[in-house]
Every structure is written in structure tokens, then in C-alpha cells.
Amino acid sequence: MSVIHGVGTKLMSVFEGLRVSTDAALNSVGVYDGTTSWRRSPNTEGFLDPDLIAQRTMTNQIYADRLQLDEPLTSIAAPDDAEYQLISCPPRPICIPNLKPVPRRHPVTLAMWQRHLDRDGRVTVAEKLQTSIYNGGIEPDLRPIAWKYLFGYLKWDFTKEENAKRVQAKHQHYHIMKTFWRSMSPKQVRNSCVFRGRKSIIEKDTYRTDRQTALFRDNSSGALTRLYNILMTYTFYNPDLGYSQGMNDLLAVIMSVIDGEEDAFWCFAGLLDHISGHFSDDSSVLSSQFVGLFKLIEILMPRFARFLREKEATSMSFCFRWFFIIFKREFSYDDIKILWETLYSGVAPRNFQLLIAVAIFDSEAETIIRSCSDISQILQHINGLSERINLQNVLSRAQGIYNQLLEIKDHLPNEVAVCLGFALPAVTSAGIATSTSSDACHDNEEDFLPAIEDCGFGLEPTAASPSSSSFHSDLEVGEDIVISGRHDLQLPPSDMYAGVYIDAGSFINLSPPLSL
């Protein structure tokens, strides 16, 4: 007995010595406050020595055992200018109801759509129709009509006549913008490096856009020309956003549904209004979606979350392509149309794309855990899923996951509840995954049709006109246009107008009309 007691005493002394030496090493660079944060002492270096990192990890485990935490503490990034590093612990488990996938419904047909129109062609009970679209998608022969409503080109509460006038005005607006960049002289092109850069990238991307599909296999139908024209015109419509690679992928899907160049442009602009943050210089929109996705995985799939921590893959960056171009390359053309109809039906839950991602991982997590040893292999596995995912199963499970979380919404962390629309965000809250709300498109008509002022591209005036290129528009396209704040001129009412007034005495001749 005395021998056993002696061995126990020695083990305790060794452990105590290890604790003291480790604490001393850690106290030389920072202090653990005993709760959930690691505070680095002022005036220390931004990066810890690898040996100290190993010691810190071991000490975190000791503290985790002392605090009886279910999992070890994990570090997360602190602000770049902070003199400390944060330590977080996984959320405590929440009792989750069993997953009950929700079967998909039949798609909306043309006959069903027509039953929702009144005698003036106005859509009645639009929310009921949108719910049917959300639950089942849209029949292919109805898509060319319905997509114009989904992306804000046509208005749900407009009569047939009002929408026809709106289309006419939008066509005129499109041709005005298109004429600006097509009328640039060689000298103007040489003097605009931004224009030349965007034009060069668009030309390259146009000829490598989905060439495996019949529509873009060659230019016999003029599809590649229309795609190029739309992308170029969008850089003028939204010069701040301009063009980024990936936009051509999104436009290709829209053009497979919408034939007319002008109509496809406005549906494309409406889609980008939903996801413009994906293409901005600020990466916070996509980053917030990655954060939101991992928080959902922590709650719904704790074993997979532990695996991602072990592989240092909690950034979820391997999902970049999913969110960047809204799963376009993960599904066939037929399936991606159904998925977009679900997301942009107008009644989809907030950030439903995150639940779609969770539903995919719900099917793939075990395979990833067994076969992937690091984040690069996870990325390889994710990319290998392209066009192999069962969309109907994913949407069914995503809706079931939403219902699961709805049942326990009062027990969810506040940031997750806000992310899914179960709670209102705080005024000063940074929030997570606040982009791509499914009902935010074109609420403000002034945002949809921005004023064009002091165009940098300009127009070459005709020989009989003064050299003025300043164009100001503060009104809806098709209404009176205020020229330089001095004159009111009315655009010709016909789509096949003969020209565009630019300033008093300036007139750009468009006869014969531009070939499309």
C-alpha cells in the first residue's frame, strides 16, 4: 500500500510541475481568464512560438476538463489590430427534434398561373402563387413569363397594360445604355483603362461560357453575342459593381429561359440585386455566410463540426463556389432553375441557401469524415459532387431542417435566430449571413433604375450636334428626361425609335435600329 501511495504522490507532483511550468510559459505571453477568452498581454508579438502554441493547446484541454466542457476550447481570429486572441468553446448541445423531410409539391403550371390572373391581367393572391412556386418550382413552358416576375422585371400588382408599358420603357432604357458603350470612339476606348479591362475579361469569358450546352456551343443563334452585349451593358448600368468572373455563369442560366436580349438583361440585373455583395470588393457578405453555415453545423451536426475543427476547416472556404454563384455549377441546368425558383420565390425563409448547404452535408458528412484528411481533400470532394446531388432530396431535407430549427427557435443562439429570421437583429449587431434575402429585390424603384449622370464613357456626337455628353435622368425611364437640369424632352414612344436626345440640339442617330 505504501508503494502505491508513493507512486501516486510522484504522479501528482509531476502533474503539478507540468501545470506550473505551462502556466508560467503562457503567462509570459498572455493570460487565460478562466471563462471563454484568451487575453494576450500588451506589447507581445502577433504570433506565438509553435512550442507555446502546443503548450497553450494542452492547457486549454486541462481547463476544459476542469470546467467539464464537452469539447476542448478552440481559438478563433481576433480583430487585426487587437492585442489579444480569442478562445471560444462549442455551443452546449440543444435537443433537436427528429428530421422529417418535407415532400416536394407539383410545379406550377400555365393553367394554374392563369387562374391567378384577374380580367386586367393582374396577379391576384400573389403570395399563394409564390408559395406554390417555393414548394414545387415552375413548369418549363411557364418560366419565360414567371421569371420576369421573380426577378422584379415585371410587377405582381401591375395590370397587363401597365406591365407592357414597363417593358417598353425598360427596352428603351437598355438600348440607351447599350448605345453609350457601343458609340465610343477609338480615342475614348484608349483613354478608359477601366473600360478596356472589363471589355477584355468579358470577351474572354464569353467564349468559354458553358460551351458544352447547345445554346452556347457556337454563335449560330447569336447567343454568345447577346451574352456579351448584356455583360458589357451591365458594366454601364452598375459601374461600381462592373463585371466579375462568375456573372457569365448566372447570365447563361437566365438566357436559357429568357430569349430576348433586353428581357434577359433586366432579369439578370434583378438577380444581381439579390447577390451584389458576392461580387463586391468587400468579402464580408460571403464570409458571414460561411460563419452562419458553421454555426448551424455546430448545432445540427456536432460530430461533423468536431471533424472540421480537427482539420482546421471551420472557415468553410471549400463552400465558396456554392454561395458565390448560387450552386450553379453543382446542379444541371434543369435542376438549378428549380433551386433558384425556390430561393427567389419571394417567400423562402431567410438565408435558406444555408439550409440547402446543411442538407448537402447531411448526406455527405460521413463520407467526408472517412475519406478526407485535410481541407484540400474536403475541397476536392465538394467539387466532385458537381451534378451528382439529388436536388429534390436536398430541398426536401432543407425544409425539414428549417422545421426542426423552428421548433427550437427559442433555444437557438441569438445570432443564429437572427440569421434565419426567427429574431430581429440588434441595431448595432454585425450579424451573420445577412445577404441574399429572398424578398429584397427591387423594393425601391429608384435603386432599380439609378440616375445616369456625367457618364464617363460618353457618346460621339453627330456632325450637326454640339460636343456635349452630359446626361442626367432623375425619373423612371420613359418619362420626361431632365437634360442638364435645363430642358425637358420626351423620348419617342416607340421601341424602334430613330435616335436619342442627349442635350439641347444633340441627337444620336440610331437609324436603322441596332441589330441584336
C-alpha positions in Angstrom: 0.0 0.0 0.0 2.9 2.4 0.8 4.4 1.7 -2.6 1.1 2.6 -4.3 0.8 5.7 -2.2 4.3 6.7 -3.2 3.7 6.3 -6.9 0.5 8.3 -6.6 2.3 11.1 -4.8 5.0 11.2 -7.5 2.4 11.3 -10.3 0.6 14.2 -8.6 3.9 16.1 -8.2 4.8 15.6 -11.8 1.3 16.8 -12.9 1.6 19.9 -10.6 5.0 20.7 -12.0 3.7 20.4 -15.5 0.8 22.7 -14.7 3.1 25.3 -13.1 5.6 25.3 -15.9 2.9 25.5 -18.6 1.1 28.4 -16.8 4.4 30.2 -16.5 5.1 29.8 -20.2 1.7 31.0 -21.1 1.8 33.9 -18.6 4.8 35.2 -20.4 2.6 36.0 -23.5 -0.9 36.2 -22.1 -3.5 35.2 -19.6 -6.4 32.9 -19.7 -9.3 34.4 -17.8 -10.9 31.1 -16.8 -14.1 31.6 -18.9 -14.1 31.7 -22.7 -11.4 34.2 -23.8 -7.7 34.3 -24.2 -6.2 37.7 -23.4 -2.8 38.4 -24.8 -0.6 40.7 -22.8 0.1 44.1 -24.3 3.2 44.7 -26.4 3.5 41.0 -27.3 4.2 39.7 -30.8 1.2 38.9 -33.1 2.2 35.2 -33.5 3.1 32.7 -30.8 6.1 30.4 -31.0 5.0 26.9 -32.1 6.1 25.3 -28.9 4.0 27.8 -26.9 1.0 27.1 -29.2 1.4 23.4 -28.3 1.6 24.2 -24.6 -1.5 26.5 -25.0 -3.5 23.8 -26.6 -2.6 21.3 -23.8 -3.5 23.9 -21.2 -6.8 24.6 -22.9 -7.6 20.9 -22.6 -6.8 21.0 -18.9 -9.0 24.0 -18.4 -11.7 22.3 -20.4 -11.5 19.3 -18.2 -11.7 21.5 -15.1 -14.7 23.3 -16.4 -16.3 20.0 -17.5 -16.8 21.2 -21.0 -17.9 18.7 -23.6 -15.2 19.7 -26.1 -11.8 21.5 -25.9 -11.6 25.2 -26.4 -10.8 26.3 -29.9 -9.2 29.6 -31.0 -10.8 32.0 -33.4 -9.5 35.1 -35.1 -9.5 38.4 -33.2 -9.5 41.7 -35.0 -6.3 42.5 -36.9 -5.5 45.5 -34.6 -6.3 43.7 -31.4 -3.6 42.8 -28.9 -5.3 39.6 -27.8 -6.5 36.3 -29.2 -10.0 34.9 -28.6 -10.8 31.4 -27.4 -14.2 30.0 -28.0 -15.9 26.8 -27.0 -18.6 25.0 -28.9 -22.2 25.7 -28.0 -23.8 23.5 -25.5 -25.9 20.8 -27.1 -29.5 21.5 -27.9 -32.1 18.8 -28.0 -33.0 18.7 -31.7 -36.3 17.1 -32.9 -36.1 14.3 -35.4 -35.6 15.4 -39.0 -38.8 14.9 -41.1 -38.1 15.7 -44.8 -41.0 17.6 -46.4 -42.0 16.1 -49.8 -41.9 18.5 -52.7 -45.2 19.5 -54.5 -46.1 19.6 -58.1 -44.7 22.5 -60.2 -46.9 25.5 -61.0 -48.4 25.1 -64.5 -49.5 27.7 -67.0 -53.2 26.8 -66.3 -52.6 27.4 -62.5 -50.9 30.7 -63.3 -53.8 31.9 -65.5 -56.3 31.1 -62.7 -54.5 33.7 -60.6 -54.9 36.5 -63.1 -57.9 38.9 -63.0 -59.6 40.3 -66.1 -56.9 43.1 -66.3 -54.0 40.6 -66.2 -53.0 41.4 -62.7 -51.8 38.6 -60.5 -54.2 38.0 -57.6 -53.2 36.4 -54.3 -49.6 36.6 -55.4 -48.3 35.2 -52.1 -50.2 32.0 -52.6 -48.8 31.6 -56.0 -45.3 32.3 -54.7 -45.7 29.7 -52.1 -46.7 27.1 -54.7 -43.5 28.1 -56.7 -41.4 27.7 -53.5 -42.8 24.3 -52.8 -42.7 22.8 -56.3 -41.0 25.1 -58.9 -42.4 26.1 -62.2 -43.2 24.2 -65.4 -40.7 24.9 -68.2 -43.4 26.5 -70.5 -44.3 29.0 -67.8 -40.8 30.1 -66.9 -40.3 32.7 -69.6 -43.3 34.6 -68.0 -42.9 33.8 -64.3 -39.2 34.5 -64.1 -39.8 38.1 -65.2 -41.9 38.5 -62.0 -39.5 36.6 -59.8 -36.6 38.9 -60.6 -38.5 42.1 -60.4 -38.7 42.9 -64.1 -42.5 42.8 -64.1 -44.6 43.8 -61.1 -47.0 41.4 -59.4 -49.6 44.1 -58.8 -49.5 45.7 -62.3 -52.1 45.1 -64.9 -51.2 43.6 -68.2 -51.2 47.0 -69.8 -49.1 48.6 -67.1 -46.5 45.8 -67.4 -46.5 46.2 -71.2 -45.6 49.9 -70.8 -43.0 49.0 -68.2 -41.4 46.5 -70.7 -41.4 49.2 -73.4 -39.7 51.7 -71.1 -37.1 49.1 -70.0 -36.3 48.2 -73.6 -35.6 51.9 -74.3 -33.5 52.2 -71.2 -31.5 49.2 -72.2 -30.8 50.5 -75.7 -29.7 53.9 -74.4 -27.1 52.3 -72.1 -26.0 49.9 -74.9 -25.6 52.7 -77.3 -23.3 54.6 -74.9 -20.6 52.0 -74.9 -21.1 50.9 -78.5 -20.6 54.5 -79.6 -17.3 55.1 -78.0 -14.6 56.2 -80.4 -11.1 54.5 -80.5 -9.7 57.5 -78.6 -12.3 57.2 -75.9 -11.5 53.5 -75.5 -7.8 54.3 -75.3 -8.4 56.8 -72.6 -10.5 54.5 -70.4 -8.4 51.7 -68.8 -11.3 50.5 -66.7 -13.5 50.1 -69.8 -10.7 48.3 -71.7 -10.0 46.0 -68.8 -13.6 45.0 -68.3 -14.1 44.6 -72.1 -11.1 42.3 -72.3 -12.3 40.0 -69.5 -15.8 39.8 -70.8 -14.6 38.9 -74.3 -12.6 36.0 -72.9 -15.3 34.8 -70.5 -18.0 35.0 -73.3 -16.2 32.4 -75.4 -15.7 30.0 -72.6 -19.2 30.1 -71.1 -20.9 26.7 -70.9 -19.7 25.7 -74.4 -20.9 22.1 -73.6 -24.5 23.3 -73.8 -26.4 23.5 -77.1 -27.2 27.2 -76.6 -23.6 28.3 -76.3 -21.9 25.6 -78.4 -21.5 28.2 -81.2 -22.9 31.5 -82.1 -25.3 30.3 -84.8 -28.2 31.5 -82.7 -26.5 34.7 -81.7 -26.5 33.7 -78.0 -22.8 34.5 -77.5 -23.3 37.9 -79.0 -26.3 38.6 -76.7 -24.4 37.4 -73.7 -21.5 39.7 -74.5 -23.8 42.7 -75.1 -25.7 42.1 -71.8 -22.5 41.8 -69.7 -21.0 44.9 -71.3 -24.2 46.9 -70.8 -24.4 45.9 -67.2 -21.0 47.4 -66.5 -22.5 50.7 -67.6 -25.8 50.1 -65.7 -23.9 49.4 -62.5 -20.3 50.8 -63.0 -19.4 50.4 -59.3 -20.0 46.6 -59.5 -18.9 46.3 -63.1 -18.1 42.8 -64.1 -16.6 39.9 -62.2 -16.0 36.3 -63.4 -19.0 34.2 -62.4 -21.5 36.7 -63.7 -21.4 35.0 -67.0 -22.4 31.7 -65.4 -25.5 33.3 -63.9 -26.5 35.1 -67.1 -26.2 31.8 -69.0 -28.9 30.2 -66.9 -31.2 33.2 -67.4 -30.6 33.2 -71.2 -31.6 29.6 -71.3 -35.1 30.7 -70.1 -35.5 34.3 -71.4 -34.9 34.7 -75.2 -35.0 38.5 -75.7 -31.7 40.4 -75.1 -33.5 43.3 -73.3 -35.6 41.0 -71.2 -32.7 38.8 -70.2 -30.7 41.9 -69.2 -33.4 43.1 -66.7 -33.8 39.6 -65.2 -30.0 39.4 -64.9 -29.9 42.8 -63.2 -32.7 41.7 -60.8 -30.8 38.5 -59.8 -27.6 40.5 -59.2 -29.6 42.9 -56.9 -30.0 39.9 -54.6 -26.4 38.9 -54.6 -24.4 42.0 -55.5 -22.4 41.6 -52.3 -20.9 38.4 -53.7 -19.0 40.4 -56.3 -18.1 43.5 -54.3 -14.5 44.2 -53.1 -15.7 43.6 -49.5 -15.7 39.9 -48.8 -17.8 40.2 -45.6 -21.0 39.1 -47.3 -19.7 35.6 -48.3 -17.7 35.4 -45.1 -20.8 36.0 -43.0 -22.5 33.1 -44.8 -19.6 30.8 -44.0 -19.8 31.8 -40.4 -23.5 31.2 -40.4 -23.1 27.8 -42.0 -20.6 26.6 -39.5 -22.8 27.7 -36.6 -25.7 25.7 -38.0 -23.4 22.7 -38.4 -22.3 23.0 -34.7 -25.9 22.8 -33.7 -27.2 20.2 -36.1 -24.1 18.0 -36.8 -21.8 18.3 -33.8 -19.7 15.3 -34.8 -19.0 16.8 -38.2 -18.2 20.2 -36.5 -15.6 18.4 -34.4 -14.1 16.9 -37.5 -13.9 20.3 -39.2 -12.2 21.8 -36.1 -9.6 18.9 -36.1 -8.9 19.6 -39.8 -8.8 23.4 -39.2 -11.6 23.7 -41.8 -14.1 25.8 -39.8 -13.7 28.7 -42.3 -15.9 26.6 -44.7 -14.0 28.2 -47.5 -14.4 25.0 -49.5 -18.1 26.1 -50.0 -17.1 29.3 -51.7 -18.4 28.2 -55.1 -21.7 27.1 -53.7 -22.6 30.6 -52.4 -20.7 32.7 -54.9 -22.7 31.6 -57.9 -25.7 30.2 -56.0 -24.9 26.5 -56.6 -24.9 27.0 -60.4 -22.1 24.5 -61.1 -23.4 22.0 -58.6 -26.6 21.1 -60.5 -27.7 20.6 -64.0 -29.4 23.4 -65.9 -32.8 21.9 -65.2 -32.2 21.5 -61.5 -30.6 24.9 -60.9 -33.7 26.6 -62.4 -35.8 24.8 -59.8 -33.4 25.7 -57.0 -33.4 29.4 -58.0 -37.2 29.4 -58.2 -37.2 28.2 -54.6 -34.7 30.7 -53.4 -36.2 33.7 -55.2 -39.9 32.8 -55.0 -40.4 35.7 -52.6 -41.5 33.5 -49.7 -38.3 31.4 -49.0 -37.1 31.5 -45.4 -34.3 34.0 -44.7 -30.9 32.6 -45.8 -32.4 29.4 -47.0 -29.3 28.8 -49.0 -27.5 27.9 -45.8 -30.0 25.2 -45.0 -29.6 23.8 -48.5 -25.8 23.6 -47.8 -26.5 21.9 -44.5 -28.8 19.4 -46.2 -26.0 18.5 -48.7 -23.6 18.0 -45.8 -26.2 15.9 -44.0 -25.8 13.4 -46.8 -22.1 13.7 -47.3 -20.6 14.2 -43.8 -19.9 10.6 -43.0 -18.1 10.1 -46.4 -16.1 13.3 -45.8 -15.1 12.2 -42.3 -14.0 8.7 -43.5 -12.1 9.8 -46.7 -10.8 13.3 -46.2 -7.6 14.0 -44.1 -7.3 17.8 -44.7 -9.1 20.8 -46.0 -7.7 20.3 -49.6 -9.3 16.8 -49.7 -12.6 18.2 -48.4 -12.5 20.8 -51.3 -11.8 18.1 -53.8 -14.7 16.0 -52.5 -17.0 19.0 -52.6 -16.1 19.9 -56.2 -16.6 16.2 -57.2 -20.2 16.5 -56.2 -21.0 18.6 -59.3 -24.2 17.5 -61.0 -24.3 14.4 -58.7 -26.5 15.9 -56.0 -30.2 14.9 -55.8 -31.9 18.3 -55.8 -35.4 17.1 -54.8 -33.9 15.2 -51.8 -31.8 18.2 -50.8 -34.8 20.7 -50.9 -37.0 18.2 -49.1 -34.4 17.8 -46.3 -33.6 21.6 -46.2 -37.3 22.3 -45.5 -37.3 19.6 -42.8 -34.2 21.2 -41.2 -35.9 24.5 -41.2 -38.9 23.0 -39.4 -36.5 21.4 -36.9 -35.0 24.7 -36.1 -38.3 26.5 -36.0 -39.4 24.2 -33.2 -36.5 25.1 -31.0 -36.1 28.7 -32.1 -36.3 30.0 -28.5 -33.2 27.9 -27.6 -31.0 28.9 -30.5 -28.1 31.3 -30.1 -29.3 34.8 -30.9 -27.1 35.2 -34.0 -28.5 32.0 -35.5 -32.0 33.0 -34.7 -31.4 36.4 -36.4 -29.7 34.7 -39.4 -32.8 32.5 -40.0 -35.3 35.3 -39.4 -36.6 34.0 -36.1 -35.5 37.1 -34.3 -34.9 40.7 -35.1 -31.3 41.9 -35.4 -29.9 44.4 -32.9 -29.4 47.8 -34.4 -25.6 47.6 -33.8 -25.3 43.9 -34.5 -22.9 42.9 -37.2 -25.0 39.8 -37.8 -24.2 36.8 -39.9 -25.2 35.8 -43.4 -27.5 38.8 -43.9 -27.2 38.8 -47.7 -29.4 37.3 -50.4 -32.7 37.8 -48.6 -35.3 36.3 -50.8 -37.7 39.3 -50.8 -35.3 42.3 -51.1 -35.3 42.7 -54.8 -36.5 46.0 -56.4 -38.4 47.3 -53.4 -37.1 50.7 -54.2 -37.7 51.6 -57.9 -35.1 54.4 -57.7 -32.5 51.8 -56.8 -33.7 49.6 -59.7 -33.3 52.4 -62.2 -30.4 54.6 -61.0 -29.9 58.1 -62.4 -27.2 58.3 -65.1 -25.0 61.3 -64.5 -21.8 62.5 -66.1 -21.2 59.3 -68.0 -17.5 58.5 -68.2 -17.9 56.6 -71.5 -19.7 59.4 -73.4 -21.2 59.4 -76.9 -19.7 60.6 -80.1 -22.0 63.5 -81.2 -23.1 63.7 -84.7 -21.6 66.3 -87.0 -24.5 68.6 -86.6 -24.5 68.5 -82.8 -22.6 70.3 -80.1 -19.9 68.4 -78.3 -21.9 67.8 -75.1 -22.2 64.4 -73.5 -23.7 65.2 -70.1 -26.9 63.1 -69.5 -29.0 63.4 -66.4 -32.0 61.3 -65.5 -33.8 61.6 -62.3 -37.1 59.9 -63.4 -38.3 56.5 -64.4 -37.3 55.5 -67.9 -39.9 56.6 -70.5 -41.0 59.6 -68.5 -39.7 63.2 -69.2 -35.9 63.4 -69.0 -34.3 66.4 -67.5 -31.3 67.4 -69.6 -28.5 69.0 -67.5 -31.2 70.4 -65.3 -32.3 72.9 -68.0 -34.6 71.2 -70.6 -37.4 68.7 -70.6 -37.5 66.3 -73.6 -39.8 63.4 -74.2 -38.3 60.2 -75.6 -40.1 58.8 -78.6 -42.8 56.3 -77.5 -41.9 53.6 -79.9 -39.4 50.8 -79.3 -38.0 51.3 -82.7 -37.1 54.9 -82.0 -34.9 56.7 -84.5 -32.5 58.3 -82.0 -31.7 59.5 -78.5 -31.7 63.2 -77.4 -28.6 63.9 -75.3 -28.7 67.7 -74.9 -30.4 70.7 -76.5 -29.5 70.3 -80.1 -27.7 67.0 -79.6 -29.2 63.9 -81.3 -27.6 60.5 -81.7 -28.9 58.9 -84.9 -29.8 55.2 -84.4 -31.5 54.7 -87.8 -31.5 52.0 -88.9 -32.1 50.4 -85.4 -29.2 48.5 -83.9 -29.0 44.9 -84.9 -29.2 42.5 -82.0 
